Amino acid sequence: MKSQKKQNTLVCTILAASFGLGMLCTGCQTSVGGQTLPSAYYLRDDVQYFQKGPEFKLAREAAALKEARGEEMRNR
């Protein structure tokens, strides 16, 4: 009976230790006081590249408005 209890204790200890180690090794975002903090490994994460686009995002709309104003002035 003692051997079974000792074995159960050993198994529980191993499971708890592996769970604790697993929790330490995973890098997850966490929220503290309403702030979302990055994982502990954010410096080693892949860098995402966003291709540079035009500074003014509404160029086509601005051109269309300018053309409409020009047409309106010509029609007067």
Secondary structure, DSSP 8 states (H G I E B T S, - for coil): -HHHHHHHHHHHHHHHHHHHHHHHH----EEETTEEE--TTGGGS---------SSTTHHHHHHHHHHHHHHHHH-
